[in-house]
Amino acid sequence: VQLVESGGGLVQPGGSLRLSCAGSGFAFSSATMTWNRQAPGKERELVARISAPGDSTYYADSVKGRFTISRSNARNTLYLQMDNLEPEDTGVYYCNALTYLTNVWGKGTLVTVSS
């Protein structure tokens, strides 16, 4: 059972990044998936959530209108498109998969927004 995030990096304010999270070893298409982040010195927070079939989404107020969560159940992959990035978006981004049998976290990918 594994989740592996990728796509993080250094970007200037106003820039964009696309994060990916590849799942294996569990029923990806049955899992509610979330993106979460942890800024330096702060607790981990929920950023966005998507239902198993991908027809329902939720966003934290701080990212609404700038971030888009999506998934490909055919590819067992979760995405987070991040546009108009702000310095406050800096942190380690983690994906999570939740089913009746599974609650798994990835190891995270670092996003740094700085000029």
C-alpha positions in Angstrom: 0.0 0.0 0.0 1.7 3.2 -1.1 1.2 6.8 -2.2 4.0 8.7 -3.9 3.8 12.5 -4.5 5.7 14.4 -7.1 5.8 17.8 -8.8 6.9 20.0 -6.0 9.6 22.7 -6.4 10.5 26.3 -6.2 8.1 28.8 -8.0 7.7 32.6 -7.9 4.6 34.2 -6.6 1.8 34.1 -9.2 3.3 31.0 -10.7 1.8 27.5 -11.2 2.6 23.9 -10.2 0.9 20.6 -10.8 1.3 18.0 -8.1 0.7 14.3 -8.7 0.1 11.4 -6.3 0.4 7.8 -7.6 -1.3 5.1 -5.6 -0.7 1.4 -5.5 -1.6 -1.7 -3.5 -5.2 -0.7 -2.7 -8.5 0.0 -4.4 -7.7 3.6 -5.6 -11.0 4.0 -7.4 -12.9 3.4 -4.1 -10.9 5.9 -2.0 -11.8 9.4 -1.0 -8.6 11.3 -1.7 -7.3 14.5 -0.1 -4.4 16.9 -0.5 -3.0 18.3 2.7 -0.1 20.6 3.5 2.1 21.5 6.4 3.8 24.9 6.5 6.9 25.4 8.6 6.0 25.6 12.3 2.3 24.9 11.6 0.0 21.9 11.9 -1.0 19.9 8.8 -4.2 21.2 7.2 -6.6 20.0 4.6 -6.3 21.7 1.3 -8.7 19.8 -1.0 -10.8 16.6 -1.1 -12.3 14.6 -4.0 -14.8 11.8 -3.9 -14.1 8.3 -5.1 -15.8 8.8 -8.5 -14.5 12.3 -8.8 -17.9 14.0 -8.9 -17.6 16.0 -5.7 -14.9 18.3 -4.4 -14.1 20.5 -1.4 -11.5 23.2 -1.1 -10.2 25.2 1.9 -11.2 28.8 1.7 -7.5 29.8 1.4 -7.1 28.0 -1.9 -10.6 28.2 -3.4 -10.5 29.6 -7.0 -6.8 29.0 -7.3 -6.3 25.2 -6.8 -8.1 22.4 -8.6 -8.1 18.8 -7.4 -8.8 16.0 -9.9 -8.1 12.3 -10.3 -7.7 9.5 -12.9 -8.9 6.2 -11.6 -7.7 4.6 -14.7 -4.2 5.7 -13.9 -4.5 5.4 -10.1 -3.3 9.0 -9.8 -4.5 12.1 -8.0 -3.6 15.7 -9.1 -3.5 19.1 -7.7 -3.3 22.0 -10.1 -2.1 25.1 -8.2 -2.3 28.5 -9.9 -1.6 32.0 -8.7 0.6 30.7 -6.0 1.3 32.8 -2.9 4.2 32.7 -0.4 1.6 31.4 2.1 1.2 28.3 0.0 4.7 27.2 0.9 4.9 23.8 2.7 5.1 20.1 2.3 2.1 18.7 0.4 0.8 15.2 1.3 -1.8 13.1 -0.3 -4.1 10.7 1.6 -6.3 7.8 0.6 -9.2 6.8 2.8 -11.4 3.7 2.4 -13.1 1.4 4.9 -9.9 -0.7 5.0 -7.2 1.9 4.2 -5.9 5.1 5.6 -2.5 5.8 3.9 -0.3 8.9 3.6 2.4 9.7 1.1 5.8 11.1 2.2 5.1 14.5 0.8 6.5 16.9 -1.8 7.9 20.3 -0.9 6.5 23.4 -2.5 8.3 26.7 -2.0 6.8 30.0 -3.3 9.4 32.7 -3.2 10.8 35.4 -5.3 
